[in-house]
Amino acid sequence: MAGGARPPSDIKSRIFKFAGFLFIWALLIVARLTYLQVLQYREWVQRAERQQQRTVEISPQRGIIYDRNGQELAMTVQVESIFAVPSEVREENQKTTAALLAGVTGADATGVLERMQSRRNFAWVARKVDSETAARVRSLGLRGIYFQKEMKRFYPKRGLAAQVLGYVGMEDTGLAGIERQYQDQLNGAKGRVEITMDARRKWFGHIEHPPEPGSNVVLTIDEKIQYIAEKELQQAMRETQAVSGTVVVQNPRTGEILALANAPSFNPNVSRDILPEKLKNHAVSDVYEPGSVFKTVTYSSVFEEKLARPEEMISCDPGFIVVGGIRIRDAHHIGTVTLERAYAQSSDVGAVKMALRLGPERFYKHMQDYGFGQPTNVELPGETRGLLRKPGKWAASSIGSMAIGQEVGVTPLQVVSMMSAVANDGVYSAPRIVAGVTPPDQGYRRVEFHPQGQRRVISSYTSAIMRRLTEEVVLQGTARRAILDGYTSAGKTGTAQKIDPRTHAYSKTDYVASFVGFAPVNNAAIAIAVILDSPRGLHQGGQVSAPVFNRIAAQVLAYLGVPHDVEPKNNPARRALVARAAEKDIEDAQPNASGHTMDLAGTLIPSGVAPLTAGKTPEQPLQAPAPAQIDARGGSVVLDAGGSSTVPWLLGLSMREAIESAHKAGFELQVVGSGLVREQQPPPGAYLPSGSKIAVRFAR
C-alpha cells in the first residue's frame, strides 16, 4: 500500500480491541461497585459510621425510692461528666492537659494520659463530678475537653437506712439492698448520643436519643421511725462498745417493717465509706442463737398443746436439770414457782421441762409454724433461712438446748416476726419492706399495703396467756428497764453465749444481748427487736437491750399518736418497778452473775452490800445531808417539821427529771452516779426544810 498507510481492517481491529478493553474495564468497575455498594453496603456504612460517629450511652433516670409517707430516700440528679477527644489535643500538649485535669478532678494523671494516648475519638476524664469541679475544668479552657450530662444516684438522707437502700455503681447498677433487689424496675432503659465528625475529626453535629426513666419503689419504712431507731442504736453502740447492733421495728398486725437499723453503717453518697464490713444487713443475713428469747416459742407451744397452765406450780429444784448427759442450770435458784414466774425469771430448768412435755416432733412443728428454719422472703437480698435441724438429726440433749435458745440459728427479722405473732392475737404476718412499685410518670403515690402470708400459729387464748406472761417479764422479771411511761409493754430478754472460733466452745466473754417486745400489750402498735453483738461490761439483754427498746418505743408511740393505756407521768407504782431493777434481778443467762438488790420499803441498802458508783468504785451507803437523821431500827427519818416541805418521789427518774422535780418542790440535789434514780435519802413523803438537799444515787 502506497505511503505505508495501514489497511482499514487493521484500524478496525485496533478499535475493537480498545473498545473491548474499555468494556471489560467498565464491567470490572461496575462489578466492583456492585460488590461494594450492594453486597458490602452494610459493612462500609458501619465503617464510615465508626469513623465519622461516636455513640455515647446515657444512663436513664433511675426510679425514686420513697418511704411510706412519700419522703425521698434515694433519687437521681443530673450532673456533668468530663471527656476528651484526643485527636483534638496536640500530642505535645497531652501530658500537660492530663496533669491539669487530674489536679482539678482528683483523677490519676497517668491513667488520664494513657486513655488519651490509646484512643483517638473519645476518652473519659472524670465521671459524675460535682458542679464546682465542672466549673473549674471549664475555666481552664482546654482544647478537646468536653462535658456530657449524666445521671447520678443521690441519697438525700445520707446514711439513713443505708443497708436497706444499698447503693449503685458508676454505671447505675444496683449493688446492694433495694437498689439491687429492684434493679430491673428502678433502672429503666438507657439512652444514647450519636456524635458526627468530619474528615479532620471536628464535631459538626449530634443526635440524642433520651433514656426512659425507671419505676419508683415505695417502702414500708417510716423515715422518722428509722431515724429514731438509728439514733438510739448508735447511743447503745457507744455505751456498750458492741461489735455490731440491729434494731427492727415492725407493725405486728400487717408485718410492715417501719424501721430497720444496723450499726456500723455507711453513707452511700461517699464511695470511700462503702466498706464490706459496713454493707452487711445483720437483720436478714446474721444467724445467731437467740438464747432466752426463744423460751417464748417453748412456752407458747406447750400452752397451745394444752400440756400446761400458767398458774401450774413447777419445781426448778435443785437449780439444774440433766438432759442427754448435759447439765443445764439456772442463773438463780428459784425453787418451786408457777410457770408464769418461771418464764418471767427466765428459768432454764422450767423451759427444758416444758420442751420435754412437748417432745421433739411437736416442738419442731411449732418452731416451723413461727417461721424458723425458713426464709421470710422479705424484699431484701442476702436473706438466710437460719438453722433448724429436723428431729431425726437431734442429739439426745438437743431438745433441752433448743428449749433455751441454743442449737437453733435465727435472724433478727425472724425473731421480731415471732413476737409480732404473739402480739397479734396469734396470727403471723410475713415481714415486708416494700409496699409497692409505681410508674415513673406518677411520682409518689400512696400504696395500699395488703398483708401477705398471714397464718394462725397459736390460738387467741394462747396469745392472751403469752401477752400476760411477756408483760410480767417487763413488770416483775428480767426486762424491768423496758417499762414505759404511759404505756404497757411486754417482751422477753435474751443473753446468748457466742461460739469461740478458737475453742469451738461457748465463750465466757462474748455474748449476744437481745430484747424483743411490743407495746401496748393488748392492742400492740409496734414490735421491736434490739440485738447487740458482744457488748463490753454489762452484757445481759435486760441490762443493755431493754433500755434501747424503752427509748425507741416511747418516741415511736408518741410519734404515731397511740393513746396511753396506763396513767402517764408521776406513776409511783411503775417507777418503783423500774427503780427495783437491780443488775442481778435482770440477768437471765449468766450463772453466778454478781449484782445487788435494794430494799425500797426503807430505801436503804442492806447491810453488808457495797454498791457501785458510776465509776465502779466502792462507796459508803448513801447519807442524806443534815438535818436528816437515820433511825437504824425502822429506817425512818426524823426531821424538824417547822417551815418544811414534802420530799417528792424521785425513784426511777432520769437526772433531768429528778432535778426538775426537786427544784419544783424547793429542794436541791446531792447527786451520786448517773443513769436513773435507784435510791433517794430522805425517802419520798418525808419532811425537810425548804432549800435542803436530797441525796440521790443514780445507776444504769
Helices and strands as residue ranges (DSSP letters): G 2-4, H 8-34, I 35-39, H 41-52, E 53-58, E 65-66, E 72-84, G 86-88, G 91-93, H 94-105, H 109-118, E 123-129, H 131-140, E 145-154, H 162-165, H 177-181, H 183-187, E 191-197, E 203-209, E 216-219, H 223-240, E 244-250, E 257-263, G 271-273, H 276-279, H 282-285, G 291-294, H 295-304, E 313-315, E 320-323, E 326-329, E 336-338, H 339-344, H 348-358, H 360-369, G 391-393, H 398-403, H 412-423, E 427-428, E 434-438, G 440-442, E 455-456, H 460-476, G 480-482, E 490-500, E 505-519, E 526-533, I 541-545, H 546-560, H 572-579, G 583-586, E 629-630, E 637-638, E 644-646, H 655-665, E 668-673, E 676-681, E 687-689, E 693-699
